[in-house]
Amino acid sequence: MMDSLESGGGRRVLPPDFCHTACDMSMEKDPRSGFAPQSWQYKALSKYYCSCPGWSDARTQFQEFIAKYVQPGSKILELGAGPGSPTSRFLATLGEVTGLDIDPDVKKNPYCHKPIVYDGLNIPCESESFDAVVASYVAEHIEHPLEVCREIHRVLRSGHVYIFRTPNLWHYVSLVAKLTPMWFHRLVSNRLRCLPATAHEPWATYYRMNTRRACRRILTNAGFRISEIRCIETLPSYGVSCRLMFYPLMAWERFLNSTPLLEGLRVNILCAAVADKSRH
């Protein structure tokens, strides 16, 4: 059964898996899919994003990033797999997915060959048992990132890769999230993104591995070699609830994407790091 609500003067119908995770508005193949054609959101997203030559949504960019490093037939560990997401679905096309999460709902993930509930720190898998570890919007929720990265290094086969995306601390969304209390996140986060009432409330965040410098430092100390790290800026998902927010935030997105000099302020970090077993 689908939830619905009134938004911007047009009736908005939300499919069951719409905006499943924290940043899924920017992950949608077609970000207009949750809005009625007569709504201002649908028209604005059509005009300024979906119809623009060369525009690519964040989900596609992340999947292309994964495909560069993960070979078909790989044995994959998805960190923070949850009950199912576009990332889980994509990984299942590349190989056998083991889903790892602190939330028992991971057992409901239809794309995981083997779901595992763990304590958030110690990965209950054998050493050197995976060809790839992938995480989508998980690093910001990890309280002890160095210890977790060492565990990821342990379960990866030598020369294989840990791939993740995470919010960049220097982006306005992450800065506001870091500087405000958790009760504020619960109050406004889902509302600003126009998520349904059934959406999971925001998880606690620590932002201890959410700059490129922090990623390099922690991954290097855990035994990884950085293969690629970059930042991307996508459509302003936190602005779709209000025109007065959408257009200024869209202007900021355009500004950040206008020059490589501003890459360090873009919303998401994409990183691929290779497990260098020769150092251990």
Order of alpha helices (4+ residues) and beta strands (2+ residues): beta-beta-alpha-alpha-beta-alpha-beta-beta-beta-alpha-beta-alpha-alpha-alpha-beta-alpha-beta
